[in-house]
Amino acid sequence: MHVKLLIPQTVPTHIISGFLGAGKTTLLQHLLSQKPENEVWAVLMNEFGQIGIDQQLLPQQQGYQVKELLGGCLCCSSQLPLHIALARLLTETQPDRLFIEPTGLGHPAQLVEQLTEPHWQSSLNMRALITVLDGSRLHEEAWVQQNLYEDQLKAAQIVVVSHGDQMSGTDEKALEKLQEEYQAYSQSWFKTANGELALDAIDHPHLVTSRILQPLLMQQKTFVSAQEPIPEIKQLPYHYVESSQGYHVAGWKMPRRWIFDFDSLFELLCNQSNWLRIKAIFNTSQGWMIFNFNPEQFNYKTGQANTDSRIEIITSQLGNWLDFEKQLMACRLDEQNT
């Protein structure tokens, strides 16, 4: 008598993120329509409110299992509701493929961080993270420059531009500019109409980005001198550098209570060299200011108060980030009080 051993297989898992109204559910509907008859697919949806709507838009016939997680954001709220909902869905459904659609107010990078923890590695086979953006709204500057929108786009391995058939000439130019701006992130871009995209186009392994949040470089010197390992941290302020496809991204995030002298800060940014892009938002002596520099234009404008001050510099070669950080900290007006 032969006994067949059933070896548990990890479930291909796709995260479909995107800002509010970008077209995530429409894309998900089309992807679900490609399910083979002999497979069971599952969907975990997260709505910020307490009333579920999106679930009613998805297939309810045999072979699909849809579960909603209502209230809050599964990306950044307590992990327990997510872990419970996901564990139940996997146990009860035993799906061949899983799709997760977080709320448009979510930070997908945090969700990926949760789902790539050792606890889930025997259950989930994370696929390329997808961010959907509305191509017909790329001309709206206030829309595309929101910090949450940018966070979702930077986290993406695959960018799906929805409403491609409704894009104006201004939208097309904005898309070209956006692709150039995010070239350091090695993304694949797809323009779609009505969410029509083949599953094969997005079914690629998740690539781990080596972003480690560490203390400011000036503080790291104390660990080096003491021959101690530099710790990874979660709280502000922190610094990180990540590299991909010959590009380097250096970033800093700092508490909102830190106030920078606008003139000194602007002069520092203008004096930088060998960069491809500088994007920042700072609490300054002239209020909150947004900087968006490319080699052709040095743009800045007033902005709304943010949860933190932040800057990212994209280059094609590693810079002297310690020297830059020292000059950046010298622009602070409140240093003597902190």
Residue pairs with C-beta under 8 A, 6 or more apart in sequence:
8 122
8 123
10 121
10 122
10 123
10 124
10 125
11 90
11 95
11 96
11 97
11 98
11 123
11 124
11 125
12 96
12 97
12 98
12 125
12 127
12 203
13 97
13 98
13 99
13 100
13 115
13 124
13 125
13 126
13 127
14 31
14 97
14 98
14 99
14 100
14 127
14 128
14 130
14 202
14 203
15 100
15 101
15 102
15 108
15 111
15 112
15 115
15 126
15 129
15 130
16 24
16 27
16 28
16 99
16 100
16 101
16 130
16 132
17 24
17 101
17 102
17 106
17 108
17 111
17 129
17 130
17 131
17 132
17 152
17 155
17 156
18 24
18 104
18 130
18 131
18 132
18 133
18 152
18 160
19 104
19 133
19 134
19 143
19 146
19 148
19 149
19 152
20 104
20 105
21 104
21 134
22 104
22 132
22 133
22 134
22 162
23 132
23 134
23 160
23 162
23 163
23 192
23 195
24 101
24 104
24 132
25 54
25 57
25 58
25 101
26 162
26 194
26 195
27 130
27 132
27 160
27 162
27 192
27 195
27 197
28 43
28 58
28 99
28 101
28 195
29 57
29 58
29 59
29 195
30 194
30 195
30 196
30 197
31 99
31 197
31 199
31 202
32 41
32 43
32 58
32 59
32 64
32 99
33 59
34 198
34 199
35 41
35 63
35 64
35 97
37 63
39 63
39 96
39 97
40 63
40 64
40 65
40 93
40 94
40 95
40 96
41 63
41 64
41 65
41 95
41 96
41 97
41 98
41 99
42 64
42 65
42 66
42 67
42 89
42 90
42 93
42 95
42 97
42 98
42 99
43 58
43 64
43 65
43 66
43 67
43 98
43 99
43 100
43 101
44 67
44 68
44 69
44 85
44 86
44 89
44 98
44 99
44 100
44 101
45 52
45 54
45 55
45 66
45 67
45 68
45 69
45 100
45 101
46 68
46 69
46 70
46 73
46 74
46 75
46 100
46 101
46 102
46 103
46 106
47 53
47 54
47 68
47 69
47 70
47 71
47 103
48 71
48 72
48 73
48 103
48 104
48 105
49 70
49 71
50 70
50 71
51 70
52 68
52 70
54 68
54 101
55 66
55 68
58 64
58 66
60 66
65 89
65 92
65 93
65 95
67 85
67 88
67 89
69 81
69 82
69 85
72 78
72 81
73 102
73 103
73 105
73 106
73 107
74 81
74 82
74 102
74 103
74 106
74 111
75 102
75 103
75 106
75 107
75 108
75 110
75 111
76 106
76 107
76 110
79 114
82 114
83 119
89 95
89 98
90 98
90 123
98 124
100 111
100 115
102 108
102 111
105 148
106 152
107 148
107 151
107 152
107 155
108 129
108 131
108 152
108 155
108 156
109 151
109 154
109 155
112 126
112 129
112 155
112 206
114 120
115 124
115 126
116 126
116 206
116 208
126 205
126 206
127 202
127 203
127 204
127 205
127 206
128 157
128 158
128 188
128 202
128 203
128 204
128 205
128 206
128 207
129 155
129 156
129 157
129 158
129 206
130 156
130 157
130 158
130 159
130 160
130 202
131 152
131 153
131 155
131 156
131 158
131 159
131 160
132 159
132 160
132 161
132 162
133 149
133 153
133 159
133 160
133 161
133 162
134 162
134 163
135 161
135 162
135 163
135 164
135 166
135 167
135 171
135 175
135 191
136 163
136 166
136 167
136 168
136 171
137 143
137 144
137 171
138 144
138 167
138 170
138 171
138 174
138 175
138 178
139 168
139 170
139 171
139 174
143 149
144 174
144 178
145 290
145 292
147 281
147 306
147 307
147 310
150 279
153 159
153 178
153 182
154 182
154 185
156 185
156 187
157 186
157 187
157 188
157 204
157 206
157 207
158 187
158 188
158 189
158 190
158 201
158 202
158 204
159 182
159 187
159 188
159 189
159 190
160 190
160 192
160 197
160 202
161 167
161 175
161 189
161 190
161 191
161 192
162 192
162 195
163 193
164 191
164 192
164 193
165 193
165 194
167 175
167 191
175 191
179 189
181 277
181 294
183 247
183 276
184 244
184 245
184 247
184 248
184 249
184 276
184 277
184 314
185 244
185 249
186 207
186 244
186 245
188 201
190 197
190 201
209 242
209 244
210 242
210 243
211 240
211 242
212 232
212 240
213 232
213 233
213 234
213 238
213 239
213 240
214 220
214 230
214 231
214 232
214 233
214 238
214 239
214 240
215 223
215 230
215 231
215 233
215 237
215 238
215 239
216 237
216 238
216 239
216 252
216 325
216 329
217 239
217 321
217 322
217 325
218 322
218 325
218 326
218 329
220 230
223 229
223 230
223 231
224 230
236 253
236 254
236 255
236 308
237 252
237 253
237 254
237 255
237 258
238 252
238 253
239 250
239 251
239 252
239 321
239 325
240 250
240 251
241 248
241 249
241 250
241 251
241 318
241 321
242 248
242 249
243 249
246 316
247 276
247 314
247 315
247 316
248 314
248 315
248 316
248 317
248 318
248 319
249 312
249 313
249 314
250 312
250 313
250 315
250 319
250 321
250 324
251 310
251 311
251 312
251 313
252 310
252 311
252 325
252 328
253 308
253 309
253 310
254 308
254 309
254 310
255 308
255 309
256 283
256 305
256 306
256 307
256 308
256 309
257 283
257 334
257 338
258 283
258 309
258 332
258 334
258 338
259 283
259 284
259 285
259 332
259 333
259 334
260 282
260 283
260 284
260 285
260 309
260 331
260 332
260 333
261 284
261 285
261 331
261 332
261 333
262 284
262 285
262 286
262 289
263 285
264 330
264 331
265 282
265 284
265 328
265 331
266 291
266 300
268 324
268 327
268 328
268 331
269 278
269 280
269 291
269 293
269 298
270 298
272 278
272 313
272 324
274 315
274 316
274 317
274 319
275 293
275 295
275 313
275 314
275 315
275 319
276 294
276 295
276 314
276 315
276 316
277 293
277 294
277 312
277 313
277 314
278 291
278 292
278 293
278 311
278 312
278 313
278 314
279 291
279 292
279 293
279 311
279 312
280 290
280 291
280 309
280 310
280 311
280 312
281 288
281 289
281 290
281 291
281 303
281 306
281 309
281 310
281 311
282 288
282 289
282 291
282 309
282 311
283 305
283 306
283 309
285 333
286 302
287 302
288 302
288 303
288 304
288 305
288 306
289 300
289 301
289 302
289 303
290 300
290 301
290 302
290 303
291 298
291 299
291 300
291 311
292 299
292 300
293 299
311 328
313 319
313 324
329 335
